[in-house]
Amino acid sequence: MQARQQYDCVVAIVQYADLLRPVVDAHPEGFCKLIVERRRYILRTHVIGEYSVEIIQMVAACMASGMRVEQLAELQLAYPTFTEAVGMAAQKLVRELGLAPLPQLWSDIKSPLLNYPGENIPGSRHR
């Protein structure tokens, strides 16, 4: 909230439950929030959960180097890791700012089929 009072910024949050490594390691509680000003510079990050110190350190290094959000979104981070949350948050922001067409995250896709019982799904044998 403080960043929005000082800057024209955008925010993206990635839940650990949307990442492979936290789920496999049985630590899906947590999230990574990336805050970027509209001029595309990283302002801050908030991380709650496993490996938060390592994730924050990575973002701090990106900030110290003057990296823009689209550069962070293009980084090839190790997979599967907890730091993947930073890349996913950066990709969300790049899409929101209209900087590049990047694919959506599975958790962002709202399927109309999720609201219907199985018998209404096209191609389903339960008709």
Z-matrix of the N, CA and C atoms (Angstrom, degrees):
N
C 1 1.438
C 2 1.531 1 111.04
N 3 1.337 2 118.39 1 -36.34
C 4 1.455 3 121.28 2 -179.36
C 5 1.519 4 111.82 3 -64.31
N 6 1.313 5 117.80 4 -37.90
C 7 1.467 6 121.16 5 179.96
C 8 1.521 7 110.42 6 -61.48
N 9 1.306 8 117.39 7 -39.66
C 10 1.468 9 121.14 8 -179.26
C 11 1.519 10 112.12 9 -67.24
N 12 1.325 11 117.53 10 -25.65
C 13 1.458 12 121.03 11 177.40
C 14 1.530 13 111.26 12 -75.15
N 15 1.322 14 117.10 13 -28.76
C 16 1.465 15 121.91 14 -176.84
C 17 1.524 16 113.85 15 -100.02
N 18 1.323 17 117.69 16 -27.61
C 19 1.461 18 121.62 17 -171.99
C 20 1.527 19 110.81 18 -133.07
N 21 1.320 20 115.11 19 157.90
C 22 1.457 21 121.60 20 167.81
C 23 1.524 22 104.54 21 -87.00
N 24 1.319 23 116.93 22 100.16
C 25 1.465 24 119.37 23 -171.21
C 26 1.529 25 112.43 24 -131.75
N 27 1.322 26 113.98 25 166.91
C 28 1.458 27 122.60 26 175.34
C 29 1.526 28 107.60 27 -126.08
N 30 1.317 29 115.62 28 154.31
C 31 1.459 30 121.66 29 -174.52
C 32 1.519 31 109.65 30 -131.52
N 33 1.324 32 115.97 31 138.72
C 34 1.469 33 120.94 32 173.20
C 35 1.521 34 108.09 33 -129.42
N 36 1.309 35 115.37 34 140.66
C 37 1.465 36 121.70 35 178.11
C 38 1.519 37 108.44 36 -123.99
N 39 1.322 38 115.45 37 132.66
C 40 1.468 39 121.41 38 174.59
C 41 1.524 40 107.14 39 -119.26
N 42 1.306 41 115.34 40 123.94
C 43 1.464 42 121.71 41 178.49
C 44 1.530 43 109.74 42 -79.87
N 45 1.317 44 116.36 43 139.35
C 46 1.465 45 120.42 44 176.16
C 47 1.530 46 111.57 45 -57.64
N 48 1.312 47 117.51 46 -31.85
C 49 1.464 48 121.41 47 -178.86
C 50 1.535 49 111.81 48 -62.90
N 51 1.344 50 117.76 49 -16.69
C 52 1.464 51 122.10 50 178.31
C 53 1.529 52 112.45 51 -89.76
N 54 1.327 53 117.48 52 -0.06
C 55 1.470 54 122.14 53 -177.53
C 56 1.520 55 110.56 54 -108.78
N 57 1.296 56 115.91 55 147.64
C 58 1.460 57 120.27 56 -178.57
C 59 1.529 58 112.70 57 -68.17
N 60 1.329 59 118.65 58 -50.77
C 61 1.465 60 121.36 59 -174.27
C 62 1.530 61 112.83 60 -59.11
N 63 1.326 62 120.22 61 -48.71
C 64 1.468 63 117.99 62 178.89
C 65 1.529 64 113.29 63 -61.22
N 66 1.324 65 116.78 64 -36.19
C 67 1.459 66 119.94 65 179.65
C 68 1.526 67 110.14 66 -68.45
N 69 1.329 68 116.84 67 -46.12
C 70 1.470 69 121.05 68 179.52
C 71 1.526 70 111.21 69 -62.31
N 72 1.341 71 116.31 70 -38.79
C 73 1.461 72 121.10 71 -179.66
C 74 1.531 73 113.02 72 -81.48
N 75 1.327 74 117.15 73 2.60
C 76 1.466 75 123.19 74 179.73
C 77 1.532 76 112.32 75 62.39
N 78 1.352 77 116.17 76 37.18
C 79 1.462 78 122.33 77 175.65
C 80 1.528 79 110.12 78 -131.80
N 81 1.343 80 118.50 79 56.76
C 82 1.464 81 119.87 80 -176.14
C 83 1.529 82 114.57 81 -79.20
N 84 1.339 83 117.34 82 -0.64
C 85 1.459 84 119.90 83 179.25
C 86 1.519 85 108.53 84 -81.66
N 87 1.304 86 116.40 85 126.64
C 88 1.451 87 120.38 86 176.64
C 89 1.512 88 111.66 87 137.55
N 90 1.326 89 115.33 88 174.51
C 91 1.461 90 120.34 89 -179.04
C 92 1.517 91 110.24 90 -160.51
N 93 1.315 92 114.89 91 166.58
C 94 1.458 93 123.04 92 173.62
C 95 1.523 94 107.17 93 -126.45
N 96 1.316 95 116.63 94 124.25
C 97 1.463 96 122.26 95 177.19
C 98 1.524 97 107.45 96 -112.34
N 99 1.317 98 116.48 97 126.36
C 100 1.461 99 122.40 98 178.93
C 101 1.522 100 107.94 99 -114.68
N 102 1.329 101 116.22 100 128.57
C 103 1.466 102 122.21 101 -178.25
C 104 1.526 103 108.04 102 -115.81
N 105 1.331 104 115.23 103 125.94
C 106 1.463 105 121.48 104 -174.52
C 107 1.525 106 108.74 105 -132.84
N 108 1.335 107 116.73 106 138.02
C 109 1.461 108 118.26 107 174.45
C 110 1.524 109 108.84 108 -78.27
N 111 1.301 110 116.06 109 156.70
C 112 1.466 111 120.37 110 -174.96
C 113 1.517 112 112.88 111 -62.29
N 114 1.326 113 117.40 112 -18.08
C 115 1.468 114 119.34 113 174.36
C 116 1.530 115 109.80 114 -79.63
N 117 1.325 116 116.29 115 4.31
C 118 1.457 117 125.78 116 169.08
C 119 1.528 118 114.94 117 85.47
N 120 1.317 119 118.48 118 9.75
C 121 1.465 120 119.84 119 176.35
C 122 1.522 121 110.23 120 -89.26
N 123 1.325 122 115.82 121 142.17
C 124 1.465 123 122.12 122 -179.38
C 125 1.529 124 108.48 123 -74.00
N 126 1.327 125 116.38 124 125.97
C 127 1.462 126 121.20 125 179.37
C 128 1.517 127 112.12 126 -93.82
N 129 1.319 128 116.99 127 -49.02
C 130 1.455 129 121.93 128 -178.53
C 131 1.517 130 111.15 129 -163.60
N 132 1.314 131 112.89 130 171.59
C 133 1.454 132 119.90 131 173.23
C 134 1.523 133 108.61 132 -141.39
N 135 1.308 134 115.07 133 150.89
C 136 1.464 135 121.60 134 174.33
C 137 1.523 136 105.54 135 -127.40
N 138 1.312 137 116.54 136 128.80
C 139 1.462 138 120.52 137 179.70
C 140 1.520 139 108.40 138 -131.85
N 141 1.306 140 115.14 139 128.76
C 142 1.462 141 122.33 140 175.95
C 143 1.525 142 106.88 141 -122.06
N 144 1.317 143 117.12 142 126.85
C 145 1.459 144 120.31 143 176.98
C 146 1.519 145 111.67 144 128.86
N 147 1.323 146 114.31 145 -171.76
C 148 1.460 147 121.78 146 -179.46
C 149 1.527 148 111.35 147 -57.42
N 150 1.314 149 116.01 148 144.86
C 151 1.474 150 124.36 149 175.48
C 152 1.524 151 113.03 150 59.57
N 153 1.326 152 117.13 151 24.56
C 154 1.468 153 119.39 152 -177.98
C 155 1.527 154 112.44 153 -62.41
N 156 1.334 155 118.21 154 -36.76
C 157 1.458 156 120.71 155 -179.36
C 158 1.530 157 111.04 156 -62.87
N 159 1.335 158 117.18 157 -43.75
C 160 1.462 159 120.62 158 179.59
C 161 1.529 160 111.62 159 -64.56
N 162 1.308 161 116.14 160 -39.09
C 163 1.463 162 120.46 161 -179.16
C 164 1.531 163 110.07 162 -67.51
N 165 1.323 164 116.37 163 -45.14
C 166 1.460 165 120.28 164 179.55
C 167 1.526 166 110.63 165 -63.58
N 168 1.322 167 117.03 166 -38.98
C 169 1.467 168 120.47 167 178.25
C 170 1.530 169 110.85 168 -61.53
N 171 1.327 170 116.98 169 -40.85
C 172 1.463 171 120.22 170 178.90
C 173 1.527 172 110.92 171 -62.98
N 174 1.330 173 116.80 172 -44.95
C 175 1.463 174 120.39 173 179.46
C 176 1.528 175 110.29 174 -65.86
N 177 1.329 176 117.75 175 -38.38
C 178 1.468 177 120.96 176 178.01
C 179 1.526 178 110.63 177 -61.40
N 180 1.328 179 117.64 178 -39.06
C 181 1.467 180 120.83 179 177.12
C 182 1.531 181 110.85 180 -64.97
N 183 1.312 182 116.44 181 -39.54
C 184 1.473 183 120.77 182 177.25
C 185 1.532 184 110.39 183 -64.01
N 186 1.319 185 116.29 184 -41.72
C 187 1.456 186 120.63 185 179.20
C 188 1.527 187 110.72 186 -65.57
N 189 1.326 188 117.48 187 -43.49
C 190 1.467 189 121.65 188 -178.92
C 191 1.522 190 111.72 189 -62.61
N 192 1.334 191 116.27 190 -30.08
C 193 1.462 192 119.69 191 -179.60
C 194 1.529 193 112.32 192 -86.25
N 195 1.333 194 117.47 193 -2.94
C 196 1.457 195 121.02 194 179.80
C 197 1.513 196 113.23 195 76.42
N 198 1.309 197 116.91 196 22.08
C 199 1.464 198 121.77 197 -178.57
C 200 1.522 199 110.90 198 -66.04
N 201 1.313 200 115.73 199 138.55
C 202 1.466 201 121.69 200 175.92
C 203 1.529 202 109.43 201 -90.14
N 204 1.313 203 115.81 202 161.62
C 205 1.456 204 121.15 203 -175.13
C 206 1.526 205 112.22 204 -60.73
N 207 1.327 206 118.39 205 -36.22
C 208 1.469 207 119.09 206 -179.93
C 209 1.532 208 111.75 207 -68.84
N 210 1.332 209 117.08 208 -28.96
C 211 1.460 210 120.00 209 175.32
C 212 1.522 211 110.29 210 -70.88
N 213 1.314 212 116.44 211 -40.23
C 214 1.459 213 121.03 212 176.62
C 215 1.524 214 110.68 213 -63.62
N 216 1.321 215 117.10 214 -39.82
C 217 1.467 216 121.22 215 179.62
C 218 1.524 217 112.15 216 -64.51
N 219 1.325 218 116.98 217 -27.28
C 220 1.468 219 120.99 218 -178.64
C 221 1.523 220 113.32 219 -87.91
N 222 1.327 221 118.63 220 -10.04
C 223 1.463 222 120.85 221 -179.99
C 224 1.528 223 110.80 222 -60.83
N 225 1.290 224 116.28 223 139.31
C 226 1.463 225 121.71 224 175.67
C 227 1.528 226 107.71 225 -92.75
N 228 1.319 227 116.21 226 89.57
C 229 1.458 228 121.21 227 -178.80
C 230 1.521 229 110.41 228 -81.69
N 231 1.324 230 115.58 229 155.14
C 232 1.465 231 120.24 230 178.67
C 233 1.526 232 109.26 231 -59.76
N 234 1.332 233 115.55 232 145.45
C 235 1.463 234 121.21 233 -177.81
C 236 1.517 235 108.53 234 -136.70
N 237 1.258 236 119.91 235 137.30
C 238 1.461 237 128.92 236 -6.00
C 239 1.527 238 110.30 237 -87.79
N 240 1.309 239 117.17 238 130.90
C 241 1.459 240 123.39 239 177.16
C 242 1.526 241 109.41 240 -143.00
N 243 1.314 242 115.02 241 168.85
C 244 1.457 243 119.97 242 175.66
C 245 1.529 244 110.75 243 -70.89
N 246 1.351 245 117.47 244 -29.82
C 247 1.465 246 120.56 245 -179.35
C 248 1.526 247 112.61 246 -66.87
N 249 1.301 248 117.02 247 -13.64
C 250 1.462 249 120.86 248 175.47
C 251 1.537 250 110.89 249 -55.82
N 252 1.328 251 116.79 250 -27.02
C 253 1.470 252 121.31 251 179.72
C 254 1.524 253 111.39 252 -59.35
N 255 1.330 254 117.08 253 -36.95
C 256 1.465 255 120.94 254 -179.82
C 257 1.521 256 110.29 255 -65.01
N 258 1.326 257 116.53 256 -46.53
C 259 1.462 258 120.56 257 179.02
C 260 1.516 259 111.84 258 -62.02
N 261 1.321 260 116.53 259 -40.66
C 262 1.454 261 120.26 260 179.41
C 263 1.526 262 111.25 261 -66.70
N 264 1.326 263 117.06 262 -39.85
C 265 1.468 264 120.17 263 177.80
C 266 1.526 265 110.02 264 -65.08
N 267 1.325 266 116.61 265 -41.52
C 268 1.472 267 120.37 266 178.18
C 269 1.526 268 110.70 267 -62.73
N 270 1.318 269 117.14 268 -40.05
C 271 1.466 270 120.53 269 178.60
C 272 1.525 271 111.14 270 -65.01
N 273 1.319 272 117.24 271 -39.05
C 274 1.470 273 120.45 272 176.21
C 275 1.528 274 110.45 273 -59.29
N 276 1.335 275 115.70 274 -43.79
C 277 1.467 276 120.09 275 -178.52
C 278 1.521 277 111.91 276 -68.17
N 279 1.315 278 116.71 277 -38.27
C 280 1.466 279 120.55 278 177.91
C 281 1.525 280 109.84 279 -61.68
N 282 1.334 281 116.95 280 -41.48
C 283 1.472 282 120.63 281 176.29
C 284 1.525 283 110.46 282 -64.39
N 285 1.333 284 116.66 283 -46.28
C 286 1.460 285 120.69 284 -177.72
C 287 1.534 286 111.79 285 -62.73
N 288 1.320 287 116.86 286 -37.97
C 289 1.463 288 121.24 287 179.72
C 290 1.527 289 112.63 288 -81.02
N 291 1.330 290 116.83 289 -6.87
C 292 1.463 291 121.31 290 179.11
C 293 1.516 292 113.10 291 70.36
N 294 1.329 293 117.39 292 29.35
C 295 1.463 294 121.05 293 -177.53
C 296 1.521 295 113.17 294 -82.73
N 297 1.321 296 116.53 295 -28.72
C 298 1.466 297 120.52 296 -179.20
C 299 1.527 298 108.61 297 -163.24
N 300 1.320 299 116.28 298 146.70
C 301 1.469 300 118.69 299 176.25
C 302 1.528 301 110.03 300 -80.13
N 303 1.313 302 116.45 301 105.56
C 304 1.461 303 121.84 302 177.96
C 305 1.522 304 108.64 303 -114.18
N 306 1.316 305 117.26 304 150.85
C 307 1.472 306 119.26 305 179.74
C 308 1.522 307 111.65 306 -65.59
N 309 1.324 308 115.44 307 150.42
C 310 1.458 309 120.75 308 178.64
C 311 1.517 310 110.38 309 -74.83
N 312 1.325 311 115.23 310 157.38
C 313 1.450 312 121.28 311 172.28
C 314 1.518 313 108.33 312 -78.81
N 315 1.310 314 117.52 313 148.91
C 316 1.464 315 120.85 314 179.00
C 317 1.510 316 111.38 315 -55.55
N 318 1.335 317 116.34 316 -39.62
C 319 1.462 318 119.36 317 -176.82
C 320 1.528 319 112.77 318 -70.08
N 321 1.336 320 117.74 319 -17.23
C 322 1.458 321 121.32 320 178.97
C 323 1.520 322 112.88 321 -87.19
N 324 1.319 323 117.45 322 -15.73
C 325 1.455 324 121.49 323 -176.72
C 326 1.523 325 108.68 324 -82.33
N 327 1.289 326 115.79 325 122.44
C 328 1.463 327 121.75 326 179.94
C 329 1.525 328 108.09 327 -104.19
N 330 1.300 329 116.39 328 103.78
C 331 1.450 330 121.30 329 -177.68
C 332 1.525 331 110.59 330 -87.20
N 333 1.330 332 117.88 331 131.46
C 334 1.465 333 119.19 332 176.06
C 335 1.525 334 111.41 333 -66.53
N 336 1.321 335 117.39 334 -19.72
C 337 1.460 336 120.58 335 -179.63
C 338 1.518 337 111.93 336 -70.15
N 339 1.316 338 117.68 337 -20.75
C 340 1.453 339 120.29 338 -179.44
C 341 1.522 340 112.29 339 -69.28
N 342 1.313 341 117.17 340 -16.53
C 343 1.460 342 121.09 341 -178.62
C 344 1.523 343 112.92 342 -94.47
N 345 1.317 344 118.75 343 -0.19
C 346 1.454 345 122.11 344 -175.86
C 347 1.521 346 110.64 345 -117.48
N 348 1.327 347 116.26 346 150.35
C 349 1.463 348 118.94 347 175.57
C 350 1.523 349 111.10 348 -66.41
N 351 1.327 350 116.85 349 158.53
C 352 1.463 351 122.85 350 -176.37
C 353 1.510 352 115.07 351 -53.55
N 354 1.321 353 118.69 352 -30.52
C 355 1.458 354 119.44 353 -177.66
C 356 1.526 355 113.57 354 -69.89
N 357 1.313 356 118.65 355 -13.36
C 358 1.462 357 121.25 356 179.41
C 359 1.527 358 113.15 357 -94.13
N 360 1.311 359 118.25 358 -0.56
C 361 1.463 360 121.60 359 -178.44
C 362 1.508 361 108.58 360 -78.70
N 363 1.356 362 117.18 361 125.28
C 364 1.477 363 119.78 362 179.25
C 365 1.521 364 110.48 363 -56.63
N 366 1.305 365 117.02 364 136.73
C 367 1.448 366 122.70 365 178.29
C 368 1.517 367 113.29 366 84.75
N 369 1.327 368 117.32 367 -3.56
C 370 1.447 369 121.42 368 -179.80
C 371 1.518 370 109.78 369 -74.23
N 372 1.335 371 116.98 370 145.83
C 373 1.456 372 120.49 371 177.97
C 374 1.523 373 110.94 372 -81.29
N 375 1.333 374 118.08 373 -7.72
C 376 1.466 375 121.70 374 -178.03
C 377 1.515 376 110.64 375 -95.36
N 378 1.296 377 118.17 376 71.19
C 379 1.475 378 120.76 377 -178.88
C 380 1.497 379 110.98 378 -103.76
